[in-house]
Amino acid sequence: MSKVLLARHGNTFGPGDKVVWVGAKEDLPLVAKGEEQAAALGNALRDARLTPERIITGPLLRTRRAAELVAVLCGFHGKVEIDERLREIDYGSWGGRSCEEIIAEFGADAHRTWNEEHRRPEGVDWSPDEATLRTNALAVMQDAALSRRFALIITSNGVLRYMHGVLGGEAHDAKVKTGNICAADIEAGQRLFWNEAPSAARLTSVFG
């Protein structure tokens, strides 16, 4: 099957927490809401009677925990695969800072370039470089698309933006909310849907 299911991990901040940029160096666990969001995907797959052939996730705590919860709830009995190519972007000097702090030091234009226009601002100390992120995004999806049924990839917002880009998406709708899912046909090189809440009916329409 050339179709893959993509998901963003759930929340890493709870009520009253200071919300900061979370990259590769900020290895935060899921909070209670984040675990509920992962459970929603697992339950939607179960209700649709769909079990991925493979579950592939990044190495950080938030994505690994989400994968574990989904696996249990949807009846997946294989080994969750950890793929370093799905590690979130290292946001360098921006990591661990709030949007207000980033704007104060680096400017509103730089913040808007990424947060609203989904382009990397000039001069930032992020890693890896954009070419590597694009290459990794496409390669992981191509590998996953070799599955006989379908594979589930769980990763982070920054990586998903590059997946969106290599699938030819318009920049304005690249962002994926925490806990939301996307689907793509890798052979056709197109997005089937993007940034939707988990739904058994939606999953069945694409993967059933």
Sequence and secondary structure as in RCSB ss.txt:
>XXXX:A:sequence
MSKVLLARHGNTFGPGDKVVWVGAKEDLPLVAKGEEQAAALGNALRDARLTPERIITGPLLRTRRAAELVAVLCG
FHGKVEIDERLREIDYGSWGGRSCEEIIAEFGADAHRTWNEEHRRPEGVDWSPDEATLRTNALAVMQDAALSRRF
ALIITSNGVLRYMHGVLGGEAHDAKVKTGNICAADIEAGQRLFWNEAPSAARLTSVFG
>XXXX:A:secstr
  EEEEEE   S  TT       SS      HHHHHHHHHHHHHHHHTT   SEEEE SSHHHHHHHHHHHHHHT
  S  EE GGG   B GGGTT  HHHHHHHH HHHHHHHHTT    TT   BS HHHHHHHHHHHHHHHTTSSS 
EEEEE HHHHHHHHHHTT  GGG    TT EEEEETTTTEEEEEEE   HHHHHHHH 
